[in-house]
């Protein structure tokens, strides 16, 4: 049951996380949670500011005698990714998250958990509330809409923040300190098509790709997980001409920043070809299961007969669509030269859907090297422009360049080694953290990111390790004591 997490340690953190799970907060719908956090700040007698877009800033004075320490900004985002299993009834704009304790982990019942970034927000709230905490001048910045464009970070005005050091609480591996991140760019593609009458003598079916793990399109892009859209279009490329397939509609993926877990295609074949189509689907399911046996054990690739739709896509557009989507780059493009094992450049073919006039395709490109991101954008544009589609790029945001001479990095390395007997790993992350954007508006900030261990963010399998939440809190408490002087 959801309330069981209130018994976990540290209770000061889990009580705030529980409160956050009870407030619907998908991206673009953060008003309630922003109001909640702002009320929390005011109820604790702390200076609280809500800016023009809904970001919340709360300030807590330094502990007596610690006024000369550099000011710390604890930063997290209020929104969460709304993903659920197809058989789960859940309205992310109305329903609370149902948390479940599963051994060493906290997860959710059929939906995303919102530990990304609810745990970070809860830790910041606990730090603001705890009167026994020893610290210098403390601020907390709670941004909106991180997951779908980082518009809160982009809109934050200069001179609002007073701190010297920004600690981002949005990383997902305990024992690691992040000092850099990738930038991103959205590709929005539109392919117009004509509706044609349904051909006579056709049997229509629904092709379904389900059961995939999905996940974070940056953090999990190198996991080897299957992309439901790619599987569907690989099959269509193989059978389109062989069986004279006619597509009526497509709906694959759900969010630009999540690896697509499901894809559905409504299409038809001549009556005398349906039996062969069924066999081909069965054959491809065996192929897919063999190829992804370790990473996608629950993969399902099925077909079922359905009623005749009202129209089909014209053949010319269908031909171009199948080949361009099948040929679209997806996954890891290049690994980093400077940090072995780190993905430098990637792209996620995230969404493909039709609306009776157009097919819309969305990709999210990521890279820590701007020129590589631009070259990848040109490659994707080339593929779809050959298909006659319109291609637009938007929502670009910068990466965060590592500073290995960072004072807070030195402090946090020493604190971890002193308290836990080992040196934390120093890494960059192949995902978009708000540090890159905030560093543009506040170039003086010394920045670092850390967090507990979270697995499968942006998917209904999302879970956070209980033990590491306590380590996360303890690490922050010890760090705040050790911040260098101004």
N, C-alpha and C positions, 0 to 999 in steps of 0.2 A: 504493500500500500504506500501511497505517496508520502504520508506523514512519518513513515519509518526512518526516513533520512534525517529527521530532527534529532535522533539519538546518536548520530555519528559524530565523531570528533574531527576537527574542532566545532563544537556546536554553534559558536558565534558565526562561523562561515556557513554551515549547512542551513541554519534558520533563514538566512538571507536568500540562499539559493532556493529553498523551498518557497519563499514568498514570490520569487521571480517565476517559478514554474506555474504559479497560480494566476499569473497575469499574461494573457495572450500578447505576444510581442514579435510577430513576424516582421521582416523588413518592410518599411513603408507604413507600419502600423504601430509606432512606438509611443503614441501620445500617453496611453495609460501608464506604461512603465516609466516614462520620463516624469510624469506627475508623481508617481509613487516615490521615485528616487529623490525628487526635489522636496517632497513633503518629509521624507526621512531626514534630509539635511537640515531643514528648518526645525523639525521636532527635536533635533539634537543640538539646537542653538548654534548651528554653524552657518557661516556666510554661504549663501546658495544663489547661484546665477543660472538662469535659463536663457540661452541666446536665441537669436531670431529663428533658427531652424529647429530648435528643440534639444540641442546639446545641453547637458547639465554639468555645471562646475560647482564643486563644494570645497570650501577651504577650512582647514583646522589649524589653529595656532600651534607653534612648537611647544614641546614639553619645556617646562621651566629649566633654564640653563642650557638649552639646545638651540637657542635662537640663531647662533652663528653657523649652523650647518647649512649646506646648500639645500635649497628648496626642492622637494620631491613632488612630481606629478604622477599619480597612479592612474593609468589609462586603460579603459575597456569599452566595449560597445554594447549597447542595450538590446539590439535586435538579434534574432536567431533565424536560422534557415528552416522553413516549414516543409519537411518531407515526411511522408507516411507510407506505410504499406498499402497496396491497393485494396486490401480487404478490411482496412481499419477505418471506422467512421470517426472522423475528427475534423473539427472546424478550427483552424489555427487562429482565427480572428475572434473566437468566442470561448473555446474550450481550454481548460488548464492541461498541463502536461502531467501524465500519470507516471511517476517515477517508480522504479523497481530496484531493489537491492539484489544483485545476482553475484553471490560470492564476494569477491574482492572489488566488484564494480557496482556503480550505479548506472542504470540505463533507463529507457522509457518503454512504455507499452505500445509498440507499433509505430512510434513516431520518433523524430529527432528529439534529443534530450534538452538541447539548449545549454549544455555545459560550455559550448562555444557560443558566447563568451560569458555565460551566466556565472560560471565559477569565478572568473576574473572580477566581474562586477561585485559578486558577493564578498570576495576577499577585500576589495577596496572599501565596501560598506562596513565590514567588520573592523578595518583599520580606523575608519573615521569615528566609529562608535566606541572603540575600546579606550577607556580613560587611563588604563595602566600602561599603554604602549609608550615607548620612549622613542621620540623622533624629533626632527627639525620641522621647519615649516612644511605643511602637507596640503596638497591639493589632490582632488580626484576629478578627472575628466571622463564623463560618460557620453560617448558619441552615439548618434543615430545612424541607421542605414549603412552600416559597414558592409553587409553582405551583398548588397545589390548596387553598389556604386561608390561607397565611401563618401556620400554627399555630406554627412555631418562633419567629417574631417576637412573636406574641401571648403566648406562654408565657414569654418572657424576663423574668426577675425584675429589678426595680429594684436598683441598687447593685452589680450584677455587673460592669458596665463602668466603667472608670476614666477614659476619654478625654474630651476636650473637643470634638473635631471628628469627625464621622462622614463618611467618604467612601464612598459606595455605588458599587460597581463593576459595576453592572447596567444601564447605558445602552447604546445601540446605534448611536450616530452619533459618529464621531471629530470633534473640533473643536467639539463642543457641550457645554455645561454645563447640567445640569438642576437646577432649584431648586424644583420642585413636581411633584405627580402627582395622578392621579385616585383617588378612593375607589371601592369596588366593593360589589356586593350580588348574591347568588345567588337566582334564582327557581327553585323546585322545584315542579313541577306534576304532578298525577296525575289522570287521567281513567279512571274504571272503565268497563268494557264487558262485555257478555254474549257468550258464544260461541254461535253458531248453526250448524246443520248446513249443509254445503256444498250450495248449490242445484244441482238437476239441470240438465244441459245447459250447463255452464259450461266455458270454457277458462281455465286459470290461467297466469299469467305473472309474471316478475320484472322490474320496472322499475328501471333502474340509472342513477344520476347519478354519473359518475366523471370523473377527469381535471382537477379543479379545483385551484387553487393553495392554498386555505386560508390559513393564516397566523395571526398573533397577533391575538386578538380586540380588543385595544386599539390597538396600534401600526399594524395594517393595516386597521382598520375603515373608514377613509376612502379605501381604495384602489380601491373600486368592484368588488371581486371578488365573484363569485357565491357564494351560499349554497346548498349542495346541497339542504337541506331545503326552502328556499323554492321552488326550481325544481320539486321533486317535487310539493309541495302546490299550487302554481299549476296544474300539469297536472291533478292530481286534481280540483281545484275546477272545471276546465273540462269534464272528461269524466265525472264521477261520475254525473250524472243522464242525460246523453246516451246513455251506453252501459250504464247499470245496473251500475256497477262495485261489486264487493264486496271489501273489504280483508280479508286474513288476518293480515298482520304488517307491521311497519315497523321499520327500523333505519337511522337517519340521524345523522351526526356521531359524534364519539368523546369529545371533551374539552370541558369548559365554557369553557375559555379559548382555544380554537382555532376559527377560522372553519371550519364543516363542509365537507369536501372531497368526501365521498361520501354517498349516500343510496340505500337499497334498499327497495322496496315489493313485497310479494307480494300479488297480487289476481287477480280473475277477472272475465270478462265472458261474456255468453251466446255460445254457439259462433258464431252468425251475425254477431256484432259484432267478433270478433277482428281480422278483416282491416281494418276501419275504425279500430280502436284502433291497430294497427301504423302505419297511414298518419298518424294523429294524432300519434303519437310522433315520426315522421319530420318532420312539419311543425313540431312544437315544437322539435326539435333545430335546425332551420334558424333558427327565431326566436331561440332562445337564443344560437346561434353568432353571429348578426348583432348581437344586443344586447351581447354580451360579447366581440366579435371581438378587441379589443386586449388585454384583461386576462385572458382565459381561452381562449387559442388551442387548448388540448387538451381542451376541454369535450366530454364524451360523454354522450348521452342516448339510451338504448337499451331495448329490450324483448326478452325471450326466453321461449318456452313452458317451463313446468315441470310437474312432477307435481302432482296435486290435493292440497291441504293437508287437515288434519283438520277445520278449522272456519273460520268467518269471523266478523267483528265484526258485532254487531247494527246495523241501519241507522240507528237514532236516534243512537247514539254515534258512528258513522262520520260522519254529517252534521255533528255538533257538532265533531268532531275536525278535519275538513278545513277548516271555516270558521274555527275559532279559531287553528289553526296558520298558515293563510294570512293571517289578519288580524293576527297578532302583530307588534308593532313589531320592526324589525330594522335595524341599521346606525346611521349618524349621526343623532342626534336634534337636536342643536344645536351650533353653533360658539361658541367663546369670544368675548366682547366685548372682553376685556382683552388677549388675545394672538392677533392675526389668524392664521388658518389652523389654530389648535389646536382639536381637538375638545373640547367641554365635556362633552357627554352622549351616550352611545351605549348600544346593547344588542346582544348577539349571541345569536340563536336557535341554540344550540349542539348540542342533542341531542334526538332524538325516537326512542323505541323502545318496543316492546310485549312483553308476557310472557304472553299468553293470558288475563289478567284485567284489566290496566291498561295504559294508555299513559302513559309518563313523558316529561316535557318539561323541559328545563333551559335557562335563559337566564342570562347574566352581564351585569349592568348596571354601567356605569361613569359617574362624573361627578365633576368637581372642585367642584361645587356640591351640597351635601347636599339642599337642598330640591328641586332638579331631579331628583336620583336618586330621591327619595321619590315625586315626581309620576309619574315613569316607572314605578315599581313599581306604583302605583295603576292606571295605564293598562293594564299587562299583566294585573294581577289582574282588572280589569273584563272584559277580553276572555275570559279563561278561566273566570271565574265565570259568565258568561252561558252558557257551554258545559256548566256543571254540574261543572266540575273543582274539585279542592282545590288551593289555592295557598298555598305557604309561602315565606317569605323568610328567608335565613340567611346566615351567613358574611360579614356586613357588615364593612368595614374603612374607616378614615378616609383622606381625602386628605392631602396635604402642602402647606401653604400657603407660597408663595414668600416669602423674606426677602431683599429686594434690598439690605439693609444688611449682609449676612453678611460676616464677616471672611475666611472661607475662599474665598468667591466673589471678593472683591477680590484676594486672593493669587493664585488660579488664573488670573484674567484677566490679571494682570500677568505671571505666569510664561509664559503662552502667547504673549503679545505679544512678550515679550523674546526667547524662544527660537525662535518660528516666524513672527514678523513680522506677525501679525494678531490681532485680538481675537476670541476664541471667541464663538459664538452662545450667548445665554442663553435657555433654554427651560423649559417645563413639559412633562410627558409624559402622554399619555392612556393610562396603564397603571398598574397597581398596583405601586409600589415599597414596600419595607418601611420606608422613611423615615417615612411617616405614623404607622405603628404604633410604631416605635422612639422617635419623637419624643414620643409620649404617655407612654411609660414613663420617658424621659429628656428632659424638656422643656428642659434647659439646652443640649442638643447643637446645635452649628452644623453644618448638613448640606448636602451637595452630592452629585451623582451624575455620573459620566462613564464612558466606555468606548470600545471600538473600534467599527468599523462592522460590524454584523451585519445580514444581510438574511434575510427570511422565517423568523423564529423561530417555533417551535411547528409547523413543517411539515417534511416530508422535503426541502424545498428549502433549508433553513437553511444559511447559509454565513457565514464571517467573513473579512474582508479582511486579508490577511497583512501588508501594509505598515502598516495602522492598529494592528495589535497591537503593533508596535515603537513607534509613536508613543504609544500608550496607556501602555506601560511607561516610555518616556522622560519623558513628562509627569508620571507619578507620581513618578519619581526626582527630578526638578527641583522638584516641589511639596514633597516631604518636606524638602528643604533649606531651603525658604523659609517654613515655617509660622511664624506670629507667636508671640511670647513669651506666657507666661501672664500 
